[in-house]
Amino acid sequence: MTGRRRSKDYRLYENTDFSFPCGVSPAISEFLMNLDRLQSLTQQALSDISSADSPDALEHVRLRYLGRKGKLPEIMAGLKDVSPEDRPAFGKGANDFKVQVTKALGERKESLLSTATPADALDVTLPGNTGPQGANHPIRQIMLRVINIFDRIGFNVATGPDVDTVFHNFDALNTPADHPSRDEQDTFYLNDGTLLRTQTSPIQIRHMLQNPPPVRIIAPGRAYRRDTPDATHSANFHQVEGLYVAEKVSMADLKSDLSYFAQEIVGKKTKVRFRPHFFPFTEPSVEVDFTCHVCKGKGCRVCKNSGWIEILGAGMVDPKVFEAVGYNPETTTGYAFGMGLERIAMIMLEIDDIRRLYENDARFLRQFA
């Protein structure tokens, strides 16, 4: 080995004494000392990484050696002073340092996180990931408004199963055996003889079977019928039904409560009209119309120039229903009503097709957020 030859493999000089004044040129001596220092720095970095006992401590080690003001940038800054022949070997040494330290950091971080408690693993200083804020579906909005209005006059919310029995859905509600609604063309029957409820009235039956009068409830929920979907019909829809049972409940109570509801949900000047009708479970029965919210009763295309819009059906509970649930029809009276939420939503929100409510088109639903 002479001073005139420069080897690119610094390992040939690992045992060289750099204090010798002869045999190694000053440039080679400086190069070898830099590589030796790089090796020592690698060992020190690996030792510090192994000693880090928390993610925070490990991050401090990473910044000390690989950070923008760390050791590695400091080493790379000295590359310009290395002779062109020695730069490849010096660069390789610096890259090996970075690879070894980065690998060791990753392995140590994984080890610390695997043994950390949830509180230790959570970095509460990181900014949160805030997603887009959602809103209630238009049907849900209407349902909550209806619940809130009846809550103010003492009605409690009652719930029940979507899959119910023929007794709760038809028999107890005084529906004749030959009534068209019992036909398989109108009702979804299941193999075990149960069915998907065609209205939320079974909730009223279940509640009366479990609770003595007085009863004052509303029953919101889904209902199912074999309807062909079109602009105003769906096989799956939502209802809110109400029931008030006590002593001496009269049609006047029904008219008063529904008039209050109409004025609260549509407007204070809204009027209510009751027309005679027939439902198996009420006697007498009525259909209830509100003055058109668009023309205020003057007549327009929405109300077909009548000034009125049909909203719900109602009536006094038939004594046979009281007998089916064990109430004494001689001392107990009550009224019941029911309304379709989709119909109210279409009227209140001016929606022209009920199917728009189920298409999950975010552009359409965003209008009502």
HUFENDA-V90207 format. One record per residue. PSI is psi in whole degrees, -180 to 180 (NA if undefined). NEAR is the number of other C-alpha atoms within 12 Angstrom. Layout:
# HUFENDA-V90207
psi->(PSI/PSI)
near->(NEAR/NEAR)
This chain:
# HUFENDA-V90207
psi->(127/167/-12/-16/138/116/142/-7/100/-15/-20/-19/20/-35/13/136/113/-2/-8/130/-11/163/-28/130/156/-37/-44/-40/-44/-41/-47/-35/-37/-43/-39/-40/-35/-40/-44/-38/-38/-46/-39/-41/-45/-35/-43/-38/-44/-30/-15/126/9/159/-36/-44/-39/-36/-36/-39/-44/-45/-35/-35/-36/-5/172/-31/24/-168/-41/-48/-33/-41/-45/-28/-26/-2/-30/-21/-4/141/151/-35/-29/-9/-41/-45/-40/-42/-39/-40/-42/-40/-39/-39/-47/-43/-47/-43/-43/-44/-45/-38/-45/-44/-40/-38/-45/-39/-42/-41/-33/-24/0/152/161/-38/-37/-36/-19/123/99/-8/-13/144/147/157/98/119/175/141/131/-178/161/143/150/-40/-41/-39/-47/-43/-44/-36/-44/-46/-44/-41/-47/-25/-34/-23/25/11/136/153/131/148/166/174/148/-34/119/-179/162/-36/-52/-35/-30/-57/-52/-18/16/32/120/154/-28/16/138/-30/-20/-13/150/-18/-16/-22/142/106/146/166/-27/8/-9/-179/163/124/138/-7/173/8/-33/-28/-39/-43/-48/-41/-43/-33/-26/-12/133/161/156/150/132/91/158/147/92/149/-178/153/160/131/154/67/146/120/133/-163/-23/2/150/148/-18/121/179/142/158/119/149/152/128/115/128/-160/137/31/134/174/-29/-37/-42/-48/-40/-47/-39/-31/-41/-45/-45/-44/-29/-36/-27/-50/155/-25/7/135/159/138/135/126/137/141/-172/129/141/-30/3/148/113/163/151/154/141/127/145/151/142/128/-15/-53/-2/34/1/-24/127/-179/-28/-44/11/39/18/-22/-3/150/127/128/-46/169/150/180/176/135/130/137/-30/-30/-41/-38/-39/-28/3/14/152/110/-11/-29/-8/133/166/167/159/152/161/145/150/126/-34/-40/-43/-41/-43/-39/-50/-36/3/52/130/-13/123/-26/-22/-27/-16/0/-9/36/110/-32/-38/-47/-28/-21/-26/10/NA)
near->(13/11/16/13/14/25/22/23/21/28/18/14/23/18/12/20/15/22/15/12/12/16/20/24/20/20/22/34/29/24/38/36/25/31/38/26/22/32/28/16/29/30/20/21/34/29/19/26/35/26/20/24/21/27/29/21/20/33/23/21/31/32/23/23/34/30/18/15/15/20/27/32/20/20/30/27/17/21/26/17/18/26/22/17/20/27/27/21/26/37/28/21/33/33/24/21/33/30/20/25/35/27/19/27/33/21/20/30/28/17/20/26/22/15/16/16/12/12/10/16/20/15/15/10/8/8/8/9/6/7/6/6/8/12/15/18/26/34/36/27/23/31/32/23/26/38/31/21/26/32/21/16/21/19/25/26/29/30/24/27/26/27/28/31/27/30/26/34/39/35/27/32/38/31/27/20/16/13/18/15/27/26/20/19/15/20/30/31/25/15/9/12/15/21/31/35/38/40/41/43/48/44/39/45/44/30/31/33/21/15/19/20/27/24/32/31/38/40/40/42/37/34/38/31/28/25/21/15/18/13/19/25/25/25/28/30/36/36/38/44/41/47/45/38/39/28/20/20/27/23/27/16/25/33/29/20/31/41/28/25/34/34/21/23/30/31/20/17/19/27/29/35/27/29/21/18/19/19/28/33/39/33/28/26/27/33/29/30/31/40/34/34/35/26/20/24/25/18/18/18/16/25/24/16/17/20/25/31/37/30/38/34/37/43/39/40/42/33/28/26/39/32/24/26/29/22/29/22/23/16/17/29/34/42/45/47/42/39/37/37/37/41/34/39/35/27/31/28/27/22/24/20/22/30/24/28/35/23/13/13/13/18/12/19/23/16/16/22/17)
